[in-house]
Amino acid sequence: MTATASNEVREEDMASEGGPRNGFEPDVKVRTREYRIGCVGAGMIMAECHLAAYKEAGFPVVAIASRTKASAERVARRWEIPTVHDTPEQLIEDKNVEIIDLAFPPDQQPALIRHALKQQHIKAILAQKPLALSLDEAVKLRDEAAVAGKILSVNQNMRYDQSMRVLKQIIDSGALGDIVFAQIDMHAIPHWQTFLEDYDRLTLANMSVHHLDVLRFLFGDPDEITTLTRKDPRTRFDHSDGITVSTLRFPSGVLAVSLEDVWSGPRQDGYKDDQHINWRVDGTKGVAKGTIGWPTGSASTLTYASTETTGGEWVTPSWETMWFPHAFIGVMEQLQHAVKTGEPPALSVADNVKTMALIEAGYRSIDERRTVKLSEISINPIN
């Protein structure tokens, strides 16, 4: 048996033959890949993540459009996409397209969603997060999609990060016992798109949204949130929320902290960079901890020890896939499968509105300098 340390066992050394190692499934199985996708947007997230994932999974991408046709043509050549449309609206009207995949700024995304909802040939829409610039607009989109009878899904792709998927499986198995405390600790620089410079909300809406959503994925809906922030003097454009720290309390008693330092140290020659995102979950019968790999372009990691299932030894599941781009296979797969089966998508717009409500509660906490209960935030249908 090979050990990574005296008390840490490689997960593959404990695996039985056949099936996923130790029963864990870090990546989804592709069940459905038959619906034709039209991609709107040609920036980094589309070119490097969506389309790379779709190519690997064998999802049929039949058309692309962006704000400038030249950008769409460049990405189309790279990924061998047969049709380039002059505008996003023209792509949405293309009757050869069945699923719309949006990677567009949140101030412009709602209009494109509404245009897609009017098209009889469109079966489903995958939107980016944040879904809109306000909770009220997100609620309206949820209700309009329901009236139109269309599937609207939101790209909360951190739920498909391999470490988060395996962590969820470990928690659900009971190996950690009752969860007591959880934390996500980020010191890394996200890709701040230039359009964000025009918004009055930055980190909580555009980066913390990953972490707060994945905490909901792991532990359910929280009762309350307390968020503190300060401007980040190292961020070169004006903003209201730079560094953010949110504390969540869940009905089960779980206390969770999400910290986002989106600059992470000085940015100058000679400084040895240490960007990272770490996480940890403590339970009454075990602990799981790990890293999110995207700041360093590596796979996420997880190691855990349980008095119930590992004899107290630290076990380290392994995988070769990464959050970027492989998690995007899961995001599109769950939508395609929902179209085929008629089942609700795993990433439904109704569920995403609850994440939007959590973000809104965080901003209210910042503005009013108090703990905000989620019951204060209305997400009832707007008539």
PEPEZI-V709657 format. One record per pair of residues at least 6 apart in sequence whose ideal C-beta (glycine too) atoms are under 8 Angstrom apart, sorted by the first residue. I is the first residue (numbers start at 1). J is the second residue. D is the distance in Angstrom with one decimal. If there is no record, write none. Layout:
i=I j=J d=D
i=I j=J d=D
This chain:
i=1 j=9 d=7.0
i=1 j=13 d=5.0
i=2 j=10 d=5.6
i=2 j=13 d=5.8
i=3 j=9 d=5.7
i=3 j=10 d=7.1
i=3 j=13 d=7.9
i=4 j=10 d=5.9
i=4 j=316 d=6.2
i=5 j=314 d=7.4
i=7 j=313 d=6.0
i=7 j=314 d=5.6
i=8 j=303 d=6.5
i=8 j=313 d=7.3
i=8 j=314 d=4.0
i=8 j=315 d=7.5
i=8 j=316 d=6.1
i=9 j=310 d=7.7
i=9 j=313 d=5.4
i=9 j=314 d=6.8
i=9 j=315 d=5.3
i=9 j=316 d=7.2
i=10 j=315 d=8.0
i=10 j=316 d=5.8
i=10 j=318 d=6.9
i=11 j=21 d=5.7
i=11 j=22 d=5.8
i=11 j=24 d=7.7
i=11 j=315 d=5.4
i=11 j=316 d=5.4
i=11 j=317 d=4.0
i=11 j=318 d=5.8
i=12 j=21 d=6.0
i=12 j=318 d=6.1
i=14 j=22 d=6.1
i=14 j=315 d=6.4
i=15 j=21 d=4.1
i=15 j=22 d=5.7
i=20 j=26 d=8.0
i=21 j=317 d=6.4
i=21 j=318 d=7.7
i=22 j=315 d=7.6
i=22 j=317 d=6.5
i=23 j=169 d=7.5
i=24 j=166 d=4.8
i=24 j=169 d=5.5
i=24 j=170 d=7.8
i=24 j=317 d=5.4
i=25 j=165 d=6.8
i=25 j=166 d=7.8
i=25 j=169 d=7.0
i=26 j=162 d=3.7
i=26 j=163 d=7.8
i=26 j=165 d=5.6
i=26 j=166 d=5.3
i=26 j=317 d=7.1
i=26 j=319 d=4.3
i=26 j=321 d=6.7
i=27 j=160 d=7.9
i=27 j=162 d=6.4
i=27 j=165 d=7.5
i=27 j=319 d=7.0
i=27 j=321 d=5.4
i=27 j=326 d=6.2
i=27 j=329 d=7.1
i=27 j=330 d=7.0
i=28 j=160 d=7.0
i=28 j=329 d=6.5
i=28 j=330 d=4.2
i=28 j=333 d=5.5
i=28 j=334 d=7.5
i=30 j=57 d=5.3
i=30 j=58 d=7.4
i=30 j=329 d=6.8
i=30 j=333 d=5.4
i=31 j=333 d=6.8
i=31 j=337 d=5.2
i=31 j=340 d=8.0
i=32 j=333 d=6.7
i=32 j=336 d=4.2
i=32 j=337 d=4.4
i=32 j=339 d=7.5
i=32 j=340 d=4.7
i=33 j=57 d=6.3
i=33 j=58 d=5.1
i=33 j=59 d=5.3
i=33 j=60 d=7.4
i=33 j=333 d=7.5
i=33 j=336 d=6.4
i=34 j=60 d=7.5
i=34 j=336 d=7.2
i=34 j=340 d=7.3
i=35 j=60 d=7.4
i=35 j=98 d=4.5
i=35 j=99 d=5.1
i=35 j=123 d=6.6
i=35 j=124 d=7.6
i=35 j=336 d=5.2
i=35 j=339 d=5.7
i=35 j=340 d=7.7
i=36 j=60 d=5.2
i=36 j=61 d=8.0
i=36 j=62 d=4.6
i=36 j=96 d=6.1
i=36 j=97 d=5.8
i=36 j=98 d=4.7
i=36 j=99 d=7.0
i=37 j=54 d=6.8
i=37 j=59 d=6.0
i=37 j=60 d=6.4
i=37 j=61 d=4.8
i=37 j=62 d=6.7
i=37 j=97 d=7.2
i=37 j=98 d=7.5
i=37 j=99 d=4.9
i=37 j=100 d=7.9
i=37 j=101 d=5.4
i=37 j=332 d=7.3
i=38 j=61 d=7.7
i=38 j=62 d=6.4
i=38 j=63 d=4.3
i=38 j=64 d=7.1
i=38 j=65 d=7.6
i=38 j=91 d=4.8
i=38 j=92 d=7.2
i=38 j=94 d=6.2
i=38 j=96 d=8.0
i=38 j=97 d=3.5
i=38 j=99 d=7.1
i=38 j=100 d=5.6
i=38 j=101 d=6.9
i=39 j=46 d=5.9
i=39 j=50 d=6.6
i=39 j=51 d=6.9
i=39 j=61 d=6.0
i=39 j=63 d=7.2
i=39 j=64 d=4.6
i=39 j=65 d=7.7
i=39 j=81 d=7.4
i=39 j=91 d=8.0
i=39 j=101 d=4.8
i=39 j=103 d=7.2
i=40 j=64 d=7.6
i=40 j=65 d=5.6
i=40 j=66 d=7.1
i=40 j=88 d=4.5
i=40 j=91 d=6.1
i=40 j=92 d=7.5
i=40 j=100 d=6.5
i=40 j=101 d=6.8
i=40 j=102 d=5.0
i=40 j=103 d=6.7
i=40 j=104 d=5.8
i=40 j=112 d=6.4
i=41 j=66 d=5.6
i=41 j=102 d=6.6
i=41 j=103 d=3.3
i=41 j=104 d=5.2
i=42 j=64 d=6.6
i=42 j=66 d=3.8
i=42 j=68 d=7.9
i=42 j=71 d=4.1
i=42 j=72 d=4.8
i=42 j=74 d=7.1
i=42 j=75 d=4.3
i=43 j=66 d=7.7
i=43 j=71 d=7.8
i=43 j=103 d=6.4
i=43 j=193 d=7.0
i=44 j=191 d=5.9
i=45 j=103 d=5.2
i=45 j=128 d=7.7
i=45 j=191 d=7.8
i=46 j=75 d=6.8
i=46 j=101 d=7.9
i=46 j=103 d=4.3
i=47 j=75 d=5.0
i=47 j=78 d=7.0
i=47 j=79 d=7.8
i=48 j=324 d=7.1
i=48 j=325 d=6.6
i=49 j=157 d=8.0
i=49 j=324 d=5.2
i=49 j=325 d=4.3
i=49 j=328 d=5.1
i=50 j=101 d=6.3
i=50 j=103 d=6.4
i=50 j=325 d=7.5
i=50 j=328 d=5.4
i=50 j=332 d=7.6
i=51 j=61 d=6.6
i=51 j=75 d=7.0
i=51 j=78 d=7.8
i=51 j=79 d=4.6
i=51 j=81 d=7.9
i=52 j=325 d=4.0
i=52 j=328 d=7.7
i=53 j=59 d=7.9
i=53 j=325 d=4.5
i=53 j=326 d=6.2
i=53 j=327 d=7.6
i=53 j=328 d=3.6
i=53 j=329 d=4.5
i=53 j=331 d=8.0
i=53 j=332 d=7.0
i=54 j=61 d=5.5
i=54 j=328 d=7.5
i=54 j=329 d=7.6
i=54 j=332 d=6.4
i=55 j=79 d=6.3
i=56 j=325 d=7.7
i=56 j=326 d=7.4
i=56 j=329 d=6.6
i=57 j=329 d=4.5
i=57 j=332 d=7.3
i=57 j=333 d=6.8
i=59 j=332 d=5.7
i=59 j=333 d=8.0
i=59 j=336 d=7.2
i=61 j=79 d=6.8
i=61 j=81 d=5.4
i=62 j=81 d=7.2
i=62 j=82 d=6.2
i=62 j=83 d=6.2
i=62 j=96 d=5.6
i=62 j=97 d=6.3
i=63 j=81 d=6.7
i=63 j=82 d=7.3
i=63 j=83 d=4.1
i=63 j=84 d=7.3
i=63 j=85 d=6.0
i=63 j=91 d=5.3
i=63 j=94 d=5.6
i=63 j=96 d=6.9
i=63 j=97 d=5.6
i=64 j=72 d=4.9
i=64 j=75 d=6.2
i=64 j=76 d=5.2
i=64 j=81 d=4.9
i=64 j=83 d=7.4
i=64 j=84 d=5.9
i=64 j=85 d=7.4
i=64 j=91 d=7.2
i=65 j=72 d=5.4
i=65 j=84 d=6.9
i=65 j=85 d=4.0
i=65 j=86 d=7.1
i=65 j=87 d=6.0
i=65 j=88 d=4.8
i=65 j=90 d=6.6
i=65 j=91 d=4.0
i=66 j=72 d=4.2
i=66 j=75 d=7.6
i=66 j=88 d=7.4
i=67 j=88 d=7.9
i=69 j=84 d=6.5
i=69 j=85 d=7.9
i=69 j=86 d=5.6
i=72 j=84 d=5.0
i=72 j=85 d=7.4
i=73 j=84 d=5.2
i=75 j=81 d=7.3
i=76 j=82 d=7.9
i=76 j=83 d=7.9
i=76 j=84 d=4.9
i=83 j=94 d=7.1
i=83 j=96 d=7.5
i=85 j=91 d=4.1
i=85 j=94 d=6.6
i=88 j=104 d=7.2
i=88 j=112 d=5.6
i=89 j=112 d=7.6
i=89 j=115 d=5.9
i=91 j=97 d=6.5
i=91 j=100 d=7.7
i=92 j=100 d=6.0
i=92 j=112 d=6.7
i=92 j=115 d=5.2
i=92 j=116 d=5.0
i=92 j=119 d=6.0
i=92 j=122 d=7.0
i=93 j=119 d=6.4
i=95 j=121 d=4.7
i=97 j=121 d=7.2
i=97 j=122 d=7.0
i=98 j=121 d=6.8
i=98 j=122 d=6.8
i=98 j=123 d=4.9
i=98 j=124 d=7.5
i=98 j=339 d=7.6
i=99 j=122 d=7.5
i=99 j=123 d=6.2
i=99 j=124 d=4.9
i=99 j=125 d=7.3
i=99 j=126 d=6.8
i=99 j=332 d=7.9
i=99 j=335 d=6.7
i=99 j=336 d=7.1
i=99 j=339 d=7.1
i=100 j=112 d=7.7
i=100 j=116 d=4.8
i=100 j=122 d=5.9
i=100 j=124 d=7.5
i=100 j=125 d=4.7
i=100 j=126 d=7.0
i=101 j=126 d=4.8
i=101 j=332 d=7.1
i=102 j=109 d=5.8
i=102 j=112 d=6.0
i=102 j=113 d=7.2
i=102 j=125 d=6.8
i=102 j=126 d=6.5
i=102 j=127 d=5.1
i=102 j=128 d=5.8
i=103 j=128 d=5.6
i=104 j=112 d=6.2
i=104 j=128 d=6.7
i=105 j=193 d=7.3
i=105 j=195 d=4.4
i=106 j=128 d=7.0
i=106 j=129 d=8.0
i=106 j=130 d=4.9
i=106 j=131 d=6.9
i=106 j=132 d=5.6
i=106 j=133 d=5.4
i=107 j=133 d=5.5
i=107 j=195 d=7.5
i=107 j=198 d=7.9
i=107 j=199 d=7.5
i=109 j=127 d=6.0
i=109 j=128 d=6.4
i=109 j=131 d=7.2
i=109 j=132 d=6.8
i=110 j=131 d=7.9
i=110 j=132 d=5.2
i=110 j=137 d=5.8
i=110 j=141 d=5.9
i=113 j=125 d=5.9
i=113 j=127 d=6.0
i=113 j=141 d=5.8
i=113 j=145 d=7.6
i=113 j=152 d=6.8
i=114 j=141 d=7.7
i=114 j=144 d=6.7
i=116 j=122 d=4.9
i=116 j=125 d=5.1
i=116 j=150 d=7.4
i=117 j=125 d=7.5
i=117 j=144 d=6.0
i=117 j=145 d=6.2
i=117 j=148 d=4.2
i=117 j=150 d=5.4
i=117 j=152 d=7.9
i=118 j=148 d=7.5
i=122 j=150 d=6.6
i=123 j=150 d=7.3
i=123 j=151 d=6.9
i=123 j=339 d=5.0
i=124 j=150 d=6.6
i=124 j=151 d=3.9
i=124 j=152 d=7.5
i=124 j=153 d=6.7
i=124 j=335 d=5.5
i=124 j=336 d=8.0
i=124 j=338 d=6.9
i=124 j=339 d=5.1
i=124 j=345 d=7.8
i=125 j=145 d=7.5
i=125 j=150 d=6.5
i=125 j=151 d=7.1
i=125 j=152 d=5.1
i=125 j=153 d=7.1
i=126 j=153 d=5.2
i=126 j=154 d=7.7
i=126 j=155 d=5.9
i=126 j=331 d=7.0
i=126 j=332 d=6.6
i=126 j=335 d=5.5
i=127 j=141 d=7.9
i=127 j=152 d=6.5
i=127 j=153 d=7.1
i=127 j=154 d=5.2
i=127 j=155 d=6.7
i=127 j=349 d=7.6
i=128 j=154 d=7.5
i=128 j=155 d=5.3
i=129 j=154 d=5.5
i=129 j=155 d=5.9
i=129 j=156 d=6.0
i=129 j=209 d=5.4
i=129 j=213 d=7.6
i=129 j=352 d=7.0
i=129 j=355 d=7.7
i=130 j=138 d=7.6
i=130 j=205 d=5.2
i=130 j=206 d=6.7
i=130 j=209 d=5.9
i=130 j=356 d=6.7
i=130 j=359 d=7.1
i=131 j=137 d=7.7
i=131 j=138 d=4.6
i=131 j=141 d=6.3
i=131 j=154 d=5.4
i=131 j=349 d=7.1
i=131 j=352 d=5.9
i=131 j=353 d=7.7
i=131 j=356 d=6.3
i=132 j=138 d=4.7
i=132 j=141 d=6.4
i=132 j=356 d=7.8
i=133 j=199 d=6.8
i=133 j=201 d=7.6
i=133 j=205 d=8.0
i=134 j=360 d=8.0
i=135 j=353 d=7.5
i=135 j=356 d=5.0
i=135 j=357 d=6.0
i=135 j=359 d=7.6
i=135 j=360 d=4.4
i=135 j=377 d=7.1
i=135 j=379 d=7.1
i=136 j=382 d=7.3
i=138 j=349 d=7.9
i=138 j=352 d=7.3
i=138 j=353 d=5.3
i=138 j=356 d=4.5
i=139 j=353 d=5.8
i=139 j=379 d=5.7
i=139 j=380 d=7.9
i=139 j=381 d=7.3
i=139 j=382 d=5.7
i=140 j=382 d=5.8
i=141 j=152 d=6.7
i=141 j=349 d=6.7
i=142 j=152 d=7.2
i=142 j=349 d=4.7
i=142 j=350 d=5.8
i=142 j=353 d=5.2
i=143 j=381 d=5.1
i=143 j=382 d=6.1
i=145 j=151 d=7.5
i=145 j=152 d=3.8
i=145 j=349 d=5.9
i=151 j=335 d=6.8
i=151 j=338 d=5.5
i=151 j=339 d=6.3
i=151 j=345 d=5.9
i=152 j=348 d=7.8
i=152 j=349 d=4.2
i=153 j=331 d=7.8
i=153 j=334 d=7.2
i=153 j=335 d=4.8
i=153 j=338 d=7.3
i=153 j=345 d=4.5
i=153 j=347 d=4.8
i=153 j=348 d=6.4
i=153 j=349 d=6.6
i=154 j=347 d=5.7
i=154 j=348 d=7.9
i=154 j=349 d=5.9
i=154 j=352 d=3.8
i=155 j=328 d=7.8
i=155 j=331 d=5.4
i=155 j=347 d=7.1
i=156 j=209 d=7.9
i=156 j=210 d=7.5
i=156 j=213 d=4.7
i=156 j=214 d=7.7
i=156 j=217 d=7.8
i=156 j=331 d=7.9
i=156 j=347 d=5.5
i=156 j=352 d=6.5
i=156 j=355 d=6.9
i=157 j=210 d=7.9
i=157 j=323 d=7.3
i=157 j=327 d=4.7
i=157 j=328 d=5.9
i=157 j=330 d=7.7
i=157 j=331 d=5.1
i=158 j=164 d=6.1
i=158 j=210 d=4.3
i=158 j=211 d=7.4
i=158 j=213 d=6.6
i=158 j=214 d=4.7
i=158 j=292 d=7.9
i=158 j=323 d=7.1
i=158 j=327 d=7.3
i=159 j=165 d=7.5
i=159 j=213 d=7.1
i=159 j=214 d=5.9
i=159 j=217 d=4.8
i=159 j=327 d=8.0
i=159 j=330 d=7.8
i=159 j=346 d=7.7
i=159 j=347 d=7.1
i=160 j=323 d=7.7
i=160 j=326 d=7.9
i=160 j=327 d=3.6
i=160 j=328 d=7.5
i=160 j=329 d=7.6
i=160 j=330 d=3.6
i=160 j=331 d=6.0
i=161 j=214 d=7.7
i=161 j=292 d=6.4
i=161 j=300 d=5.5
i=161 j=323 d=4.2
i=161 j=327 d=5.4
i=162 j=299 d=6.8
i=162 j=300 d=5.5
i=162 j=302 d=7.9
i=162 j=319 d=5.0
i=162 j=321 d=5.8
i=162 j=322 d=7.4
i=162 j=323 d=7.1
i=162 j=326 d=7.5
i=162 j=327 d=7.6
i=163 j=279 d=7.6
i=163 j=290 d=4.7
i=163 j=291 d=7.4
i=163 j=292 d=6.8
i=163 j=300 d=3.8
i=163 j=301 d=6.2
i=163 j=302 d=4.4
i=164 j=214 d=5.5
i=164 j=217 d=7.1
i=164 j=218 d=7.5
i=164 j=300 d=7.7
i=166 j=302 d=5.4
i=166 j=317 d=5.5
i=167 j=218 d=6.8
i=167 j=279 d=7.9
i=167 j=281 d=6.6
i=167 j=288 d=5.6
i=167 j=290 d=7.3
i=167 j=302 d=6.2
i=168 j=217 d=6.7
i=168 j=218 d=5.9
i=170 j=176 d=6.3
i=170 j=288 d=5.7
i=170 j=304 d=5.9
i=170 j=306 d=7.9
i=171 j=179 d=6.5
i=171 j=218 d=6.4
i=171 j=281 d=7.1
i=171 j=283 d=7.7
i=171 j=288 d=7.8
i=173 j=309 d=7.3
i=174 j=285 d=7.7
i=174 j=308 d=6.9
i=175 j=285 d=6.9
i=175 j=286 d=5.6
i=175 j=304 d=7.2
i=175 j=306 d=4.2
i=175 j=308 d=5.5
i=175 j=309 d=4.5
i=175 j=310 d=7.6
i=176 j=281 d=6.5
i=176 j=282 d=7.8
i=176 j=283 d=3.1
i=176 j=284 d=7.6
i=176 j=285 d=5.8
i=176 j=286 d=4.2
i=176 j=287 d=7.0
i=176 j=288 d=6.2
i=176 j=304 d=7.3
i=176 j=306 d=6.3
i=177 j=283 d=4.3
i=177 j=284 d=3.6
i=177 j=285 d=3.0
i=177 j=286 d=6.4
i=177 j=307 d=8.0
i=177 j=308 d=7.2
i=178 j=252 d=7.5
i=178 j=253 d=7.8
i=178 j=283 d=6.1
i=178 j=284 d=4.7
i=178 j=285 d=7.9
i=179 j=219 d=6.7
i=179 j=252 d=7.0
i=179 j=254 d=5.0
i=179 j=281 d=6.2
i=179 j=282 d=7.4
i=179 j=283 d=4.9
i=180 j=253 d=7.6
i=180 j=254 d=6.9
i=180 j=255 d=7.5
i=180 j=282 d=5.0
i=180 j=283 d=6.1
i=180 j=284 d=6.5
i=181 j=254 d=7.1
i=181 j=255 d=5.3
i=181 j=256 d=7.2
i=181 j=281 d=7.5
i=181 j=282 d=4.6
i=182 j=215 d=6.8
i=182 j=218 d=7.1
i=182 j=219 d=7.0
i=182 j=254 d=6.4
i=182 j=255 d=7.7
i=182 j=256 d=4.2
i=182 j=257 d=7.5
i=182 j=279 d=7.5
i=182 j=280 d=7.0
i=182 j=281 d=4.6
i=182 j=282 d=7.3
i=183 j=256 d=6.7
i=183 j=257 d=4.5
i=183 j=258 d=7.5
i=183 j=259 d=7.4
i=183 j=279 d=6.5
i=183 j=280 d=5.4
i=184 j=211 d=4.6
i=184 j=214 d=7.6
i=184 j=215 d=7.3
i=184 j=256 d=7.9
i=184 j=257 d=7.4
i=184 j=258 d=4.9
i=184 j=259 d=6.9
i=184 j=277 d=7.0
i=184 j=278 d=7.7
i=184 j=279 d=4.8
i=185 j=257 d=8.0
i=185 j=259 d=5.2
i=185 j=277 d=7.0
i=185 j=278 d=4.7
i=185 j=279 d=7.0
i=186 j=207 d=7.6
i=186 j=211 d=7.1
i=186 j=259 d=6.2
i=186 j=260 d=4.8
i=186 j=261 d=6.3
i=186 j=262 d=7.4
i=186 j=276 d=7.9
i=186 j=277 d=4.6
i=186 j=292 d=7.9
i=187 j=261 d=4.6
i=187 j=264 d=4.0
i=187 j=265 d=7.3
i=187 j=274 d=7.3
i=187 j=275 d=6.2
i=187 j=276 d=5.9
i=187 j=277 d=7.5
i=188 j=261 d=7.9
i=188 j=262 d=7.3
i=188 j=264 d=5.5
i=188 j=275 d=4.1
i=188 j=276 d=6.4
i=188 j=277 d=5.7
i=188 j=294 d=7.8
i=188 j=295 d=3.9
i=189 j=262 d=6.2
i=189 j=263 d=6.1
i=189 j=264 d=6.0
i=189 j=267 d=8.0
i=189 j=275 d=6.5
i=189 j=295 d=7.6
i=190 j=206 d=7.5
i=190 j=207 d=5.2
i=190 j=262 d=5.8
i=192 j=202 d=7.9
i=192 j=206 d=7.9
i=192 j=235 d=7.8
i=192 j=262 d=7.9
i=196 j=202 d=6.2
i=196 j=206 d=6.1
i=197 j=237 d=4.4
i=197 j=238 d=7.8
i=199 j=205 d=7.6
i=200 j=240 d=5.7
i=201 j=240 d=6.6
i=201 j=241 d=6.5
i=201 j=363 d=6.8
i=202 j=235 d=7.8
i=202 j=239 d=4.1
i=202 j=240 d=6.8
i=202 j=241 d=5.4
i=202 j=242 d=6.7
i=203 j=229 d=7.3
i=203 j=239 d=7.6
i=203 j=241 d=4.9
i=203 j=242 d=6.0
i=203 j=243 d=7.2
i=203 j=244 d=4.9
i=203 j=260 d=5.4
i=203 j=262 d=5.5
i=204 j=227 d=6.8
i=204 j=229 d=7.3
i=204 j=241 d=5.1
i=204 j=244 d=5.3
i=204 j=246 d=7.6
i=204 j=260 d=7.9
i=204 j=359 d=5.8
i=204 j=362 d=5.1
i=204 j=363 d=6.2
i=204 j=366 d=7.6
i=205 j=359 d=5.7
i=205 j=363 d=7.8
i=207 j=260 d=5.3
i=207 j=262 d=5.8
i=208 j=244 d=5.5
i=208 j=246 d=6.5
i=208 j=258 d=6.1
i=208 j=260 d=5.2
i=208 j=359 d=7.3
i=208 j=362 d=7.1
i=209 j=355 d=6.6
i=209 j=359 d=6.0
i=211 j=258 d=4.3
i=211 j=260 d=6.9
i=212 j=246 d=6.7
i=212 j=248 d=7.5
i=212 j=258 d=5.9
i=212 j=355 d=6.4
i=212 j=358 d=5.2
i=212 j=359 d=6.6
i=212 j=362 d=7.3
i=213 j=352 d=7.8
i=213 j=355 d=4.4
i=213 j=358 d=7.9
i=215 j=222 d=7.5
i=215 j=248 d=6.2
i=215 j=256 d=5.2
i=215 j=258 d=6.5
i=216 j=222 d=7.3
i=216 j=354 d=6.8
i=216 j=355 d=6.1
i=216 j=358 d=6.9
i=218 j=281 d=7.6
i=219 j=250 d=5.0
i=219 j=252 d=6.8
i=219 j=254 d=5.1
i=219 j=256 d=6.8
i=220 j=250 d=6.2
i=220 j=251 d=7.1
i=220 j=252 d=7.2
i=221 j=250 d=7.7
i=221 j=251 d=7.8
i=221 j=354 d=6.1
i=221 j=374 d=6.7
i=222 j=248 d=4.2
i=222 j=249 d=6.1
i=222 j=250 d=4.9
i=222 j=251 d=7.9
i=222 j=256 d=7.6
i=222 j=358 d=6.9
i=222 j=374 d=6.3
i=223 j=249 d=5.4
i=223 j=250 d=6.5
i=223 j=251 d=5.7
i=223 j=373 d=6.3
i=223 j=374 d=6.3
i=223 j=375 d=7.8
i=224 j=248 d=7.2
i=224 j=249 d=5.1
i=224 j=361 d=7.8
i=224 j=371 d=5.3
i=224 j=372 d=6.4
i=224 j=373 d=4.8
i=224 j=374 d=6.5
i=225 j=246 d=5.7
i=225 j=247 d=7.1
i=225 j=248 d=5.3
i=225 j=249 d=8.0
i=225 j=358 d=6.3
i=225 j=361 d=5.0
i=225 j=362 d=5.3
i=225 j=365 d=5.8
i=225 j=371 d=7.2
i=225 j=372 d=5.8
i=225 j=374 d=7.2
i=226 j=246 d=7.0
i=226 j=247 d=4.7
i=226 j=365 d=5.5
i=226 j=370 d=7.5
i=226 j=371 d=4.4
i=226 j=372 d=7.4
i=227 j=244 d=6.1
i=227 j=245 d=7.0
i=227 j=246 d=4.4
i=227 j=247 d=7.8
i=227 j=362 d=4.1
i=227 j=363 d=7.5
i=227 j=365 d=4.3
i=227 j=366 d=5.2
i=228 j=244 d=7.3
i=228 j=245 d=5.1
i=228 j=366 d=7.2
i=229 j=240 d=7.5
i=229 j=241 d=4.3
i=229 j=242 d=6.7
i=229 j=243 d=6.4
i=229 j=244 d=4.7
i=229 j=245 d=7.5
i=229 j=366 d=5.3
i=230 j=242 d=6.1
i=230 j=243 d=5.4
i=231 j=239 d=6.4
i=231 j=240 d=7.3
i=231 j=241 d=8.0
i=231 j=242 d=4.7
i=232 j=239 d=7.4
i=232 j=242 d=3.0
i=232 j=243 d=5.4
i=232 j=261 d=7.9
i=232 j=262 d=6.7
i=232 j=263 d=5.2
i=234 j=263 d=4.1
i=234 j=266 d=7.6
i=234 j=267 d=6.5
i=235 j=242 d=5.6
i=235 j=262 d=7.3
i=235 j=263 d=6.1
i=241 j=363 d=7.6
i=241 j=366 d=6.5
i=242 j=262 d=6.8
i=242 j=263 d=7.6
i=243 j=260 d=6.7
i=243 j=261 d=5.1
i=243 j=262 d=7.0
i=243 j=263 d=7.8
i=244 j=258 d=7.8
i=244 j=259 d=7.4
i=244 j=260 d=4.9
i=244 j=362 d=7.6
i=245 j=257 d=7.0
i=245 j=258 d=7.5
i=245 j=259 d=5.0
i=245 j=260 d=7.8
i=246 j=257 d=7.1
i=246 j=258 d=4.7
i=246 j=259 d=7.9
i=246 j=362 d=5.6
i=246 j=365 d=7.9
i=247 j=255 d=7.0
i=247 j=256 d=7.3
i=247 j=257 d=5.4
i=248 j=255 d=7.4
i=248 j=256 d=4.6
i=248 j=257 d=7.7
i=248 j=258 d=7.2
i=249 j=255 d=5.8
i=249 j=256 d=8.0
i=250 j=256 d=7.1
i=264 j=273 d=7.8
i=264 j=274 d=7.4
i=264 j=275 d=5.1
i=265 j=271 d=6.4
i=265 j=273 d=7.1
i=265 j=274 d=6.7
i=265 j=275 d=8.0
i=275 j=295 d=4.1
i=275 j=296 d=6.9
i=276 j=291 d=6.4
i=276 j=295 d=6.1
i=276 j=296 d=7.6
i=277 j=291 d=6.4
i=277 j=292 d=3.8
i=277 j=294 d=7.5
i=277 j=295 d=6.2
i=278 j=289 d=7.4
i=278 j=290 d=7.4
i=278 j=291 d=5.5
i=278 j=292 d=7.8
i=279 j=289 d=6.8
i=279 j=290 d=5.8
i=279 j=291 d=7.4
i=279 j=292 d=6.9
i=280 j=287 d=7.0
i=280 j=288 d=7.3
i=280 j=289 d=4.2
i=280 j=290 d=7.9
i=281 j=287 d=6.9
i=281 j=288 d=4.8
i=281 j=289 d=7.3
i=285 j=306 d=5.8
i=285 j=307 d=5.0
i=285 j=308 d=5.1
i=286 j=304 d=6.1
i=286 j=305 d=5.6
i=286 j=306 d=3.5
i=286 j=307 d=6.2
i=286 j=308 d=6.9
i=286 j=309 d=7.8
i=286 j=310 d=7.5
i=287 j=304 d=6.5
i=287 j=305 d=5.9
i=288 j=302 d=6.3
i=288 j=303 d=7.3
i=288 j=304 d=3.8
i=289 j=302 d=7.6
i=289 j=303 d=6.2
i=289 j=304 d=7.3
i=290 j=300 d=6.4
i=290 j=301 d=4.7
i=290 j=302 d=3.9
i=290 j=303 d=6.4
i=291 j=300 d=6.0
i=291 j=301 d=4.8
i=292 j=300 d=5.1
i=292 j=323 d=6.5
i=293 j=299 d=5.0
i=293 j=300 d=4.4
i=293 j=301 d=7.0
i=293 j=322 d=5.8
i=293 j=323 d=6.4
i=294 j=300 d=8.0
i=294 j=322 d=7.3
i=294 j=323 d=5.3
i=294 j=324 d=5.2
i=297 j=322 d=7.8
i=298 j=322 d=7.0
i=299 j=319 d=6.2
i=299 j=320 d=6.5
i=299 j=321 d=6.7
i=299 j=322 d=4.9
i=300 j=322 d=7.1
i=300 j=323 d=5.9
i=301 j=316 d=7.4
i=302 j=316 d=7.0
i=302 j=317 d=5.8
i=303 j=314 d=5.3
i=303 j=315 d=6.8
i=303 j=316 d=4.4
i=304 j=310 d=7.2
i=304 j=314 d=7.1
i=304 j=315 d=6.1
i=305 j=312 d=5.8
i=305 j=313 d=6.2
i=305 j=314 d=4.7
i=305 j=315 d=7.0
i=306 j=312 d=7.5
i=331 j=347 d=6.6
i=334 j=345 d=5.3
i=334 j=346 d=4.2
i=334 j=347 d=6.0
i=335 j=345 d=5.3
i=335 j=347 d=7.4
i=337 j=343 d=7.3
i=337 j=345 d=7.9
i=338 j=344 d=6.4
i=338 j=345 d=3.9
i=338 j=346 d=7.8
i=353 j=379 d=5.2
i=354 j=379 d=6.8
i=356 j=379 d=7.9
i=357 j=374 d=6.4
i=357 j=377 d=4.5
i=357 j=379 d=5.1
i=358 j=374 d=6.8
i=360 j=377 d=5.5
i=361 j=372 d=4.4
i=361 j=373 d=7.8
i=361 j=374 d=5.7
i=361 j=376 d=7.0
i=361 j=377 d=5.1
i=362 j=372 d=7.6
i=364 j=372 d=4.9
i=364 j=376 d=7.4
i=364 j=377 d=7.5
i=365 j=371 d=6.5
i=365 j=372 d=4.5
